[in-house]
Structures are given as C-alpha cells and as structure tokens.
Amino acid sequence: MTASLVDEWDRASLAQHGMWVTERAGAGGRVYAMPLAVRLDGPLDVDAMLAACAAVAARHPVLAAAMTEREGLLRLLPGRTPPPARFTDLTGGAGTAETTGTIRTIRTTETADAAEVVDAAAAELVEAEIARPFDLEAGPPARFTLARLAPERHLLLLVAHHAVFDGMSKDVVLADLAAAYGGRALAPLAVPYGEAARAEQDRVDAGLAAAAEFWRERWHDDREVLLPGLVAPSLRAAPGETASLDAAALGSGLAAVAEGLGVTRFEALMTALHVLLHAYGNERVAVAADLSTRTEGTRDHVGPFVNELPVVSAPHGTFASFARETREELRAVYLHREVPLARALGGISPRSALTPVSVSYRRRTGPAPAFDGLDASVDWAMFNGAVRNTLHLQVVDAPEGLSARLLFNPRAIGRAGCESVAADLVALLRGAAARPDAPLGELPLPPRVQGPAVAAPAVPDPAGKAADGETAAGAAGTDSTAGSDDTAGSDATGSGAGPDATGSGGGPDSTAEITAEVTAIWRELLGVDEIEPDDDLFDLGGHSLTITQIISRVRDRYGVELSFELFIDTPTVAGVTGEIAGSR
C-alpha cells in the first residue's frame, strides 16, 4: 500500500462498496460514469496541460486505485497504471496512437464546413469516452483526454467512475488543474484518502443505532408513484434522456420563496417538489436526495463523499407552514447523512435509486477555474446518457446562474409527461412566491393524475442492455434475469440443483448439509436465529457488505465463487445452496 492512498487503512468506503457490488452484479455501467468537460480558448500549452493532469492524479491517488475483495471486505490497492492523459488533434493533425484508435481521424475537405466536422468529431470522442467501461478491479477508474478543436480552441474531458468521484470533486479537480497548469505545485493532501474512509466508517458505526431508530418510522420502500405520462415506475438504471426546465424562472422562483420564507433554495425546491407530487395524487411522498458527507478534513479530496437518503412527507396546510416542516425534516435527515439507509434498516436490495423520483442540488460558491492565458467554460452537469430511476431533477446553483434539467427513463415516462412536470414545478414556485401563506389547494397546481400508480415490473429486462443493444446502465439490484444460466434447473427451494437434489445419500456435501452450513453462515453474519431456506437476505437485514461476506465464507468452505447476480435473482439460502451444489 502507498501511504498517500491508505496510510495503514485499505478498506474502501461504504459508497465504494455499494457501487462495486452493483458493478459485479452486471448492473452498473454507464450510470456510474461521471464526465466533466472544459472548453479552453486561447494559446494552450498541450504539454503543460497533460503534465497538470498527471499532477492532479498524483495528488489524488484514489483516481488510480484498484479494488479487490479479500475476506469479505472491499480493499483499495494502488493501481498498476496512473489515469491516462491523452492528446488528440481533431483538426487533422497528429494525435496519439492510443487516442486515434478509438475515434475517427477527421480531416476537412473543400465541401465540408471545418467547424461542423470538428464539432462532430468532438461529440464522437465524448460519446466514446463516456461509453468506454471501467474495470474497477484493474483500475484506473479515471481518464483524461485533451482534444484540439482549432489552433486556439481545445476540449479537456475527464471521465471518472462514481466510485472515486462526486459532484464536488469536479471543483476540486478543476482548481488543482488550473493551479498545476499555471506552474504552481500541488501540496499533498493533509489527510490521506484511507484515513478519511476510516474516519467515516467510525462515524457510521457510532451513528448506526440512532439512524435505525430515525428511519424505522419513516421508510416504507414505496415503489409506486403517480406522474403525468407515466408508463411504469422504475428503480433501475437505464438509458436516459433529458428535458429542459426554464432555469431562469426556476431560479427566480426559488430565490423569491427562499427569501420570503427564510429557508434555503434547496429547502424551497424540496418543498415545491413534494407539493407537486402530492397534487398528482401521491398521498405519501418520498423523494430521494443526494446529500454531501464531506467534512472539513475531506473538502479538498476527490472521492464519492455523498449518500442518497429519502425525504418523506404528507403535504398539508399552507405552503409557508409546509416549507418550515420540510426545512426541519431535512435538517433531521442531515444528522444521519453518513449512514446508508440499507445499513441502518436492512431490507433494501442493491439498486441504483431508493425512490422513483430523486433530486440532486449542488450549490457552487467558489469562482470558476482560472487557467493562465485561457478562457475556460465548464459543463458542470454533463449528461452521461443514463438515468438511475424514473425521474431525476438535477440542479446546479452557481454564482454565474442556475442550471437545471430533468433526467428521465423514456421507457418509464413519456417526454410530454416529463415536460409537464417541469412546467408545473415552475408554475407552482411562481404561485408560492406570490402567495406563500395560501393553503396548498389554492396554489396553481395541476389536476390529479388519473388511474392508480403502476408497480414496477417484477421481471425487468436484462440489466445493462440499452435500446441499441449495447451494454449501458444496468439495473442495480432489480434485474431478475441476469445470471440465470448459472442456476439453470433449480427452483425456488434449490431442489433442482446438482446431482443430490433431494438431499438423500450423497456424503459430506449433500444438499441438506450444504443448506445447514449456509444457514449457519447467514445466522452468524445477520445475527438472526431463525432463518428459513426461502427467506430473503435483504428482508433479514442484509446489505452489500453481507453479500461479499457470504461469498468469502462460501469460497473458503467449498471453493465455489458465488455470482453476484445470484443475490439479485434469488437472495436466499436455497438460492445459495443451489448454486453451490450446481457448481460441484
């Protein structure tokens, strides 16, 4: 281990563990790709910029980390290679062999418009880099690409896996890149990444009991929702599309409501979103929110310092009174922001989203990066082409203005319905800003959506299959078909698995004896005395860490490597027994 990465602590963070399990189950992919693009105008020094990328990677060794499971725990290892920093010339000049192998070399002709051709090549490059998968076990989980678009126009693209990156990491990386490009040395991080992960784990352990008590009355795992244009709600990652909001109107509405009621813009947004969902006919509203888990010690770190937690309500009274309730609820949730819900409660299978509707709101307060001699334009909310649930509202509130859009799964909700949500939200905020003390029923609300909420399909399409047939964003924990070939012939009880399906005869590894030993493993890991063969692991309080611990114990005892897909398909003692028996 390198001290700069782990400093005597090599365990991955809880967020990394959850994403790693999802990837191993074939249900991650493109939804975890986090792209960041910067347009740079001016006389750029290519060598200096590539050196700056290398300096950033050296300061943040987690960008080169590899991940591996040992003894039931996910470990971070120094990567075999640093994040690549490649250059390509899209104007027709020479790019590196590595880069030009992945995109077309574009040369202008007398009949083609040079700018259009180069822009098309740039779009192709961006798409190829986002779509290219990461191998978390081999690393590195990040890559830089610098492309020349014109003699004094360049595109710098960073694509990082969410397991080592979050929204605030963008600010950190760009500040470091600008400093390094300007010739300023990057000081080592005051707290190594491993130390930060260990401190976070200690805080989670200390707060687990309080978080469990807090969520026990609030969380009911509602998977249904009413929305205009809804086909069927989804909690799985899938190829996505975007719908624009009137960002100026949304921003002015949020500012007016926040100032008038003494709440933050984020609290105003959550209030309005809950009221809107309630107006559509959802009596009990649950919206998942991305909450930062950064501390003073990790403010300069790159990494996944974020946790998704639900905000639950039953809107009532006036907008002003409900906004104050929402503020108090958000602040109560924030006290438990570092504890993953699945760790606090159990009963939640690995998946890409907690609720069909979610929101991310990021407030940028610092200045835009200043690259010496260059004008920089940053896409702070670049779309990766995937969505993790039915509908996700993404907002970046920066000094230069607010940007917002809706990400949606077109198989779950139609574009027209998504655009209705966008318009309804802006109209509601305008009405609330004008009459904050009005009862909710007197505000400009849309009519109830007709018809009951439709449950998500019990057997969704195979994870990770995009409409064009390419592997994209998979279903995190909801795919019922992935891995079925590994357990062919077995039923829910495992009675069809292996040559000793009845458990009779058979020696030391008969199905009955395997079942007894697997049950004993589950009892020890879950702390549950009575476990039936068909009891669901997650209903018993299991989570992603439990999966890797079971896999490790079975590997040690039987020499069988259980598939992660098994714990998506049949997370039961019977399912595990069937796979062990069928693999021997």
C-alpha positions in Angstrom: 0.0 0.0 0.0 1.1 3.5 -0.6 0.8 5.8 2.4 -0.6 8.6 0.2 -3.6 6.3 -0.6 -4.5 4.4 2.5 -2.0 5.1 5.4 -2.4 1.7 7.1 -6.1 1.5 6.2 -7.1 -0.2 2.9 -10.8 -0.7 3.3 -13.0 1.0 0.7 -15.7 3.4 1.8 -19.3 2.3 2.1 -20.3 4.2 -1.1 -17.5 2.4 -3.0 -18.6 -0.9 -1.6 -22.1 -0.5 -2.8 -21.1 0.6 -6.3 -18.6 -2.2 -6.6 -21.3 -4.8 -5.7 -23.6 -3.3 -8.3 -20.9 -3.4 -10.9 -20.1 -7.0 -10.1 -23.7 -7.9 -10.5 -23.6 -6.5 -14.0 -25.9 -3.7 -13.1 -23.8 -0.6 -13.1 -22.0 0.5 -16.2 -22.7 3.9 -17.8 -24.8 5.2 -15.0 -21.7 5.5 -12.9 -19.6 7.4 -15.5 -19.1 11.0 -14.4 -17.9 13.2 -17.3 -16.5 16.7 -16.9 -15.8 18.8 -19.9 -13.9 22.1 -20.1 -13.7 24.3 -23.3 -10.5 26.2 -23.3 -10.0 29.2 -25.7 -6.5 30.7 -26.2 -2.9 29.7 -26.8 -2.9 26.4 -24.8 0.3 24.6 -24.0 -0.5 21.0 -24.6 2.5 19.5 -22.7 1.8 21.7 -19.7 -1.9 20.7 -19.6 -1.0 17.0 -19.8 1.5 17.5 -17.1 -1.2 19.2 -15.0 -3.4 16.1 -15.4 -0.6 13.9 -14.2 0.0 16.2 -11.2 -3.7 16.0 -10.3 -3.6 12.2 -10.5 -0.5 12.2 -8.3 -2.2 14.4 -5.6 -5.3 12.2 -5.7 -4.1 8.6 -5.9 -7.7 7.3 -5.5 -8.0 8.2 -9.2 -5.6 5.4 -9.9 -6.9 2.9 -7.3 -7.9 -0.7 -8.0 -10.5 -2.5 -5.9 -10.5 -6.1 -4.8 -12.4 -8.3 -2.3 -10.5 -10.0 0.5 -12.0 -11.8 3.4 -15.4 -10.4 2.7 -14.3 -6.8 2.6 -13.6 -4.5 -0.3 -10.0 -3.2 -0.4 -8.3 -0.4 -2.2 -5.0 -1.1 -3.9 -2.6 1.2 -5.8 -3.4 0.9 -9.5 -1.0 -0.7 -11.8 -1.1 2.4 -14.1 -2.0 6.0 -13.4 -5.0 7.6 -15.1 -4.1 8.1 -18.8 -3.8 11.6 -20.1 -4.1 11.5 -23.9 -4.0 14.2 -26.6 -5.7 14.1 -30.0 -5.8 16.7 -32.7 -9.3 16.7 -34.3 -8.3 19.4 -36.8 -6.4 16.8 -38.9 -3.1 17.0 -37.1 -1.5 14.0 -35.4 -3.0 12.6 -32.3 -1.5 9.8 -30.1 -1.9 6.3 -31.4 -3.9 5.4 -28.3 -6.5 8.1 -28.9 -7.0 7.9 -32.6 -7.7 4.2 -32.3 -10.9 5.0 -30.5 -12.3 7.8 -32.7 -12.2 8.6 -36.4 -9.5 10.9 -37.6 -11.3 13.9 -39.1 -9.9 15.8 -42.0 -11.7 18.7 -43.6 -12.5 18.8 -47.3 -13.3 21.6 -49.7 -17.0 20.7 -49.4 -17.3 20.3 -45.7 -17.5 23.0 -43.1 -14.4 22.6 -40.9 -16.1 23.8 -37.7 -19.0 21.4 -38.1 -16.8 18.5 -38.9 -14.6 19.1 -35.9 -17.6 19.6 -33.6 -19.0 16.2 -34.8 -15.6 14.6 -34.1 -15.6 16.2 -30.6 -19.1 14.8 -29.9 -18.0 11.4 -31.1 -15.0 11.5 -28.8 -17.1 12.5 -25.8 -19.6 9.7 -26.5 -16.8 7.1 -26.9 -15.1 8.1 -23.7 -18.3 8.1 -21.6 -19.4 4.7 -23.1 -16.0 3.1 -22.5 -16.3 0.9 -19.4 -14.1 1.0 -16.4 -12.5 -2.1 -14.8 -12.6 -1.4 -11.1 -10.5 -4.5 -10.2 -7.7 -3.5 -12.6 -8.0 0.3 -12.5 -7.6 3.1 -13.1 -11.1 4.4 -12.6 -10.5 7.8 -14.3 -9.0 9.1 -17.6 -8.2 12.4 -19.2 -8.5 13.4 -22.9 -7.3 16.7 -24.3 -8.6 17.4 -27.9 -7.6 20.2 -30.2 -10.6 21.7 -32.0 -8.9 24.6 -33.6 -5.4 26.2 -33.2 -6.6 28.1 -30.1 -9.6 26.1 -29.1 -9.4 22.8 -27.0 -11.6 20.5 -25.1 -10.4 18.9 -21.9 -12.5 15.8 -20.9 -12.3 13.9 -17.6 -14.4 10.8 -17.2 -14.3 9.2 -13.8 -16.2 6.3 -12.2 -18.6 7.5 -9.4 -16.7 5.1 -7.0 -13.9 7.7 -6.9 -15.8 10.9 -7.8 -18.8 13.1 -6.9 -20.2 16.5 -7.8 -17.9 18.5 -5.5 -14.9 16.5 -6.9 -15.3 18.5 -10.1 -14.5 21.7 -8.3 -11.5 20.1 -6.6 -10.1 18.7 -9.8 -10.5 21.8 -11.8 -9.0 24.1 -9.1 -6.0 21.7 -9.0 -5.7 21.5 -12.7 -5.7 25.3 -13.0 -3.0 25.6 -10.3 -0.8 22.9 -11.9 -1.2 24.3 -15.4 0.0 27.7 -14.0 3.1 26.1 -12.7 2.0 26.0 -9.0 3.0 22.9 -7.0 0.1 20.8 -5.6 0.6 20.1 -1.9 -0.1 16.6 -0.6 -3.5 16.1 1.0 -3.4 16.8 4.7 -5.5 13.6 5.3 -4.8 10.5 3.1 -7.9 9.0 1.5 -7.7 5.9 3.5 -7.7 7.9 6.7 -10.8 9.7 5.5 -12.5 6.4 4.8 -11.7 5.0 8.2 -12.9 8.1 10.0 -16.2 7.9 8.0 -16.6 4.3 8.9 -16.1 5.1 12.6 -18.8 7.8 12.4 -21.2 5.4 10.7 -20.6 2.7 13.3 -21.2 5.3 16.1 -24.4 6.6 14.5 -25.9 3.3 13.2 -28.4 2.8 16.1 -29.7 6.4 16.1 -30.1 6.2 12.3 -32.0 3.0 12.5 -34.4 4.5 15.1 -34.9 7.6 13.0 -35.7 5.7 9.8 -37.8 2.9 11.2 -41.0 5.1 11.3 -40.3 6.9 8.1 -39.2 4.4 5.5 -41.7 2.1 3.8 -39.9 1.4 0.4 -42.7 2.7 -1.7 -42.0 1.8 -5.3 -45.2 3.3 -6.8 -45.7 6.8 -7.9 -48.2 8.9 -9.9 -46.8 11.2 -12.6 -48.2 12.6 -15.8 -47.4 10.4 -18.8 -46.2 7.5 -16.6 -45.9 4.1 -18.2 -44.4 2.2 -15.2 -42.1 3.5 -12.4 -38.5 2.3 -12.4 -35.9 1.9 -9.8 -33.2 0.6 -12.1 -30.6 2.4 -14.1 -31.3 2.6 -17.8 -30.5 4.6 -20.9 -32.0 8.1 -20.3 -33.0 11.3 -21.9 -33.2 14.9 -20.7 -35.9 17.6 -20.6 -35.1 21.2 -20.1 -36.6 23.5 -17.4 -36.9 27.2 -17.6 -33.8 27.7 -15.4 -34.2 31.5 -15.1 -37.8 31.1 -14.0 -36.9 28.2 -11.6 -34.0 30.2 -10.1 -36.1 33.4 -9.6 -38.9 31.4 -8.1 -36.6 29.6 -5.7 -34.9 32.8 -4.7 -38.2 34.6 -4.0 -39.6 31.7 -2.0 -36.4 31.2 0.0 -36.0 34.9 0.8 -39.7 35.3 1.7 -39.9 32.3 4.0 -36.4 32.3 5.5 -35.4 28.9 4.0 -32.6 27.8 1.7 -33.1 27.4 -2.0 -32.7 23.7 -1.7 -35.4 23.6 1.0 -37.7 25.6 -1.2 -37.1 23.2 -4.1 -37.8 20.1 -2.0 -41.0 21.8 -0.6 -42.3 22.6 -4.1 -41.4 19.1 -5.5 -43.2 17.4 -2.6 -46.3 19.6 -3.0 -46.3 18.9 -6.8 -46.1 15.1 -6.3 -48.8 15.3 -3.8 -51.0 17.2 -6.2 -50.5 14.5 -8.8 -52.2 12.1 -6.3 -49.4 10.7 -4.2 -50.7 10.9 -0.7 -47.4 9.9 0.9 -44.5 11.5 -0.9 -40.9 10.1 -0.9 -38.1 11.9 -2.8 -34.5 10.7 -2.5 -31.9 13.4 -2.3 -28.1 13.3 -2.8 -26.5 14.6 0.4 -22.9 15.5 0.8 -21.0 13.7 3.5 -17.9 15.8 3.3 -16.2 17.1 6.4 -13.6 19.8 7.0 -10.9 17.1 6.6 -12.2 16.0 3.1 -13.1 19.3 1.5 -10.0 19.1 -0.7 -10.5 15.4 -1.6 -11.6 13.7 -4.7 -14.0 10.8 -3.9 -17.6 9.7 -3.5 -18.4 11.7 -0.4 -22.2 11.5 -1.0 -25.1 9.5 0.3 -28.6 9.2 -1.1 -31.4 9.4 1.5 -35.1 9.8 1.3 -37.2 12.7 2.4 -40.7 11.6 3.2 -43.8 13.8 3.8 -47.6 14.1 3.5 -48.0 17.8 2.4 -50.7 19.8 4.1 -51.6 23.3 5.4 -50.1 26.4 3.7 -47.0 26.4 1.5 -45.2 28.5 4.1 -46.0 26.2 7.0 -45.1 23.1 5.0 -41.9 24.7 3.9 -40.9 25.1 7.5 -41.8 21.5 8.2 -39.7 20.4 5.2 -36.8 22.5 6.5 -36.9 20.8 9.9 -37.2 17.3 8.3 -34.3 18.0 6.0 -32.2 19.1 9.0 -33.2 16.0 10.9 -32.2 13.8 7.9 -28.9 15.6 7.6 -27.9 14.5 11.1 -27.8 10.9 9.7 -26.4 11.8 6.3 -23.4 9.5 6.5 -25.3 6.3 7.3 -26.5 4.4 4.2 -30.2 3.6 4.6 -29.6 -0.1 3.8 -27.1 -0.3 6.7 -29.5 1.4 9.1 -32.5 -0.7 8.3 -31.8 -3.7 6.1 -34.5 -5.0 3.8 -33.2 -2.9 0.8 -31.7 -4.8 -2.1 -28.8 -3.3 -4.1 -30.2 -0.9 -6.7 -29.5 2.3 -8.4 -32.0 4.5 -6.6 -34.1 4.5 -3.4 -37.2 6.1 -4.9 -38.7 6.5 -8.4 -38.2 10.3 -8.1 -35.0 11.9 -6.9 -33.2 15.2 -6.8 -29.6 16.5 -6.7 -29.0 20.1 -5.8 -25.4 21.4 -5.8 -24.6 24.9 -4.6 -21.3 26.2 -6.1 -20.0 29.2 -4.2 -16.4 29.3 -5.4 -15.2 31.1 -8.5 -14.9 29.3 -11.8 -11.4 27.9 -12.5 -8.9 30.4 -14.0 -6.4 28.8 -16.4 -3.5 31.2 -17.1 -3.9 32.8 -20.5 -7.1 30.9 -21.3 -10.8 31.4 -21.2 -12.5 28.4 -19.6 -16.1 27.3 -20.0 -17.2 24.3 -17.8 -20.1 22.0 -18.3 -20.8 21.3 -14.6 -23.7 18.9 -15.1 -22.7 17.0 -18.2 -25.1 14.2 -19.0 -23.7 10.6 -19.2 -26.7 9.2 -21.2 -28.1 7.2 -18.4 -30.7 7.7 -15.6 -30.9 5.7 -12.3 -34.7 5.7 -11.8 -37.9 7.1 -13.3 -37.3 10.9 -12.9 -34.3 12.8 -11.5 -34.2 16.6 -11.1 -30.6 17.9 -11.4 -29.8 21.5 -10.3 -26.5 23.3 -10.1 -26.8 26.7 -8.4 -23.7 28.7 -9.2 -22.7 32.4 -8.9 -23.0 32.7 -12.7 -26.6 31.4 -12.6 -28.7 28.3 -12.0 -28.9 25.4 -14.4 -31.4 22.6 -14.2 -32.9 19.7 -16.1 -34.9 16.6 -15.7 -33.3 13.2 -16.5 -35.9 10.5 -17.3 -36.2 7.0 -18.4 -38.2 7.1 -21.6 -39.5 3.6 -21.1 -40.9 4.7 -17.7 -42.3 8.1 -18.5 -43.0 9.9 -21.8 -41.3 13.1 -22.7 -44.5 15.1 -22.7 -45.2 14.0 -19.2 -41.7 15.0 -18.1 -42.1 18.4 -19.7 -45.4 18.8 -17.9 -43.6 18.2 -14.6 -41.1 20.9 -15.5 -43.7 23.4 -16.3 -45.9 22.5 -13.3 -42.9 23.0 -10.9 -42.1 26.5 -12.2 -45.8 27.5 -12.1 -46.1 26.3 -8.5 -43.0 28.2 -7.4 -44.3 31.4 -9.0 -47.6 31.0 -7.2 -45.9 30.2 -3.9 -43.7 33.2 -4.2 -46.7 35.4 -4.7 -48.9 33.8 -2.0 -46.7 31.9 0.4 -49.4 31.8 3.1 -52.1 30.4 0.8 -53.4 26.9 1.5 -51.9 24.4 -0.8 -55.2 23.8 -2.6 -55.3 27.5 -3.7 -52.0 27.4 -5.4 -51.6 26.9 -9.2 -51.5 23.1 -9.0 -52.1 20.6 -11.8 -55.0 18.1 -11.7 -54.6 14.7 -10.2 -53.2 12.1 -12.5 -55.9 9.6 -13.4 -55.5 6.0 -12.6 -53.6 4.1 -9.9 -49.8 4.0 -9.7 -48.4 1.2 -11.7 -45.9 -1.1 -9.9 -42.6 -1.7 -11.4 -42.4 -5.0 -13.4 -41.5 -8.0 -11.3 -39.2 -9.3 -14.1 -37.5 -6.4 -15.8 -35.4 -6.6 -18.9 -31.8 -7.9 -18.5 -29.6 -5.4 -16.7 -27.4 -3.1 -18.7 -29.0 -3.5 -22.1 -29.6 -0.3 -23.9 -32.1 0.2 -26.6 -29.4 -0.2 -29.2 -28.3 -3.5 -27.7 -25.0 -2.1 -26.2 -24.2 -2.6 -22.6 -25.1 0.6 -20.8 -26.5 1.4 -17.4 -27.8 -1.7 -15.7 -30.5 -2.3 -13.2 -28.9 -2.0 -9.8 -30.5 -4.8 -7.9 -33.8 -5.2 -9.8 -32.7 -7.5 -12.6 -34.4 -10.9 -12.3 -32.9 -12.5 -15.3 -29.2 -11.7 -15.0 -27.1 -14.8 -14.1 -29.9 -17.3 -14.6 -27.7 -19.6 -16.6 -25.6 -20.1 -13.5 -28.5 -21.7 -11.7 -30.3 -23.4 -14.6 -32.6 -26.2 -13.5 -33.0 -25.0 -9.9 -36.3 -23.8 -8.4 -37.0 -21.5 -5.5 -36.1 -24.2 -3.0 -33.0 -25.3 -4.7 -34.4 -28.8 -5.2 -33.3 -29.0 -8.8 -29.7 -28.1 -8.1 -27.0 -30.7 -8.5 -27.0 -34.4 -8.6 -28.1 -34.7 -4.9 -31.3 -32.6 -5.3 -33.2 -34.5 -2.7 -30.5 -34.3 -0.1 -30.5 -38.1 0.3 -27.4 -40.3 0.2 -24.5 -38.3 -1.0 -21.7 -37.9 1.5 -20.5 -34.8 3.3 -21.7 -32.3 0.7 -25.3 -33.4 0.2 -27.8 -30.6 -0.4 -29.2 -30.9 3.1 -25.8 -30.5 4.6 -25.0 -27.6 2.4 -28.2 -25.9 3.3 -27.5 -26.4 7.0 -24.0 -24.9 6.7 -25.2 -22.0 4.6 -27.9 -21.3 7.1 -25.3 -21.2 9.9 -23.2 -18.7 7.9 -26.3 -16.5 7.5 -27.2 -16.7 11.1 -23.7 -15.6 12.2 -23.4 -12.7 9.7 -27.0 -11.4 10.2 -27.4 -12.1 13.9 -30.7 -13.8 13.2 -31.5 -17.1 14.9 -34.4 -18.4 12.8 -33.8 -18.4 9.0 -35.9 -20.4 6.5 -34.5 -21.6 3.2 -36.6 -19.1 1.2 -36.2 -16.1 3.5 -34.9 -13.1 1.5 -31.5 -11.9 2.6 -32.5 -8.2 2.5 -35.7 -8.8 4.4 -33.4 -10.2 7.1 -31.3 -7.1 7.3 -28.6 -7.9 4.7 -26.8 -5.4 2.6 -24.0 -5.1 0.1 -21.3 -6.0 2.8 -23.2 -9.1 3.7 -23.1 -10.3 0.1 -19.3 -10.1 0.0 -19.0 -11.8 3.4 -21.2 -14.7 2.3 -19.3 -15.1 -0.9 -16.0 -15.1 1.0 -17.2 -17.8 3.5 -18.6 -20.0 0.7 -15.3 -19.6 -1.2 -13.3 -20.7 1.8 -15.6 -23.6 2.7 -16.4 -25.0 -0.8 -14.0 -23.5 -3.2 -17.1 -22.1 -5.1 -17.2 -18.5 -6.3 -20.8 -17.4 -6.0 -22.1 -15.0 -8.6 -23.2 -11.6 -7.5 -26.2 -11.9 -9.8 -27.4 -14.7 -7.5 -28.1 -12.1 -4.8 -30.2 -10.1 -7.3 -32.1 -13.2 -8.6 -32.6 -15.4 -5.5 -31.0 -13.9 -2.4 -32.0 -16.9 -0.2 -30.3 -19.8 1.5 -32.0 -22.1 -1.1 -30.5 -20.0 -3.9 -27.0 -20.1 -2.5 -27.3 -23.9 -1.8 -28.5 -24.4 -5.4 -25.5 -22.6 -6.9 -23.0 -24.4 -4.6 -24.4 -27.8 -5.5 -24.7 -27.0 -9.2 -21.0 -25.8 -9.2 -19.6 -29.0 -7.7 
